Amino acid sequence: MAFALTTKQIELRGNWLVATVQNSNTEWVSSQLDLNEYIGNREGEFDVTSSGWFNSAKEWSWRLEGTIMFAQLMTGAGWYGNETSINLNLFVKNDDGTLKFQRLFVFPLRRRFPVLLTTLIQSRLHHDFSLLFQARIYHSPRIVYCSKWEAQSI
């Protein structure tokens, strides 16, 4: 389940995602998640296979619009790249009133895989799932990421 469906007052406080989330008793409780532990930086782009994005973010460049986090991250050459973004709704879940980051399966891309993936997206996969794959391919051209709960929804 996407965390935004059972969450209100979502804020980004530095590297912390802070929100009021609903638990199984329908009570609203406060929860926070250190995104720096789960999201990194690869050449100025968010990378969900590493950690430490906040350490390389341009001061005060990070912001949250809905569930989309934006920032300018430093590249390997030592300058700040263009603004990058990541949809936290694809990676964060509300686990009975606690924000948790989804662990990922990582699949290396094969030469023909993007063509097969496009065909599957057009013919069989749920629309939100196709957007998930497109986001992963955009952020890391050689790897497709799929979280456990999303993989089970196929």
Secondary structure, DSSP 4 states (H G I P E B T S, - for coil): --GGGGEEEEEEETTEEEEEEE-TTS-EEEEEEEGGGT-EEETTEEETTS--GGGGBPTT--EEETTEEEE-BB-TTSSB-S-EEEEGGGTEEESSS-EEEPPEEEEEPPTTHHHHHHHHHHHTS-HHHHHHHHHHHHH-TTEEEEEHHHHTT-
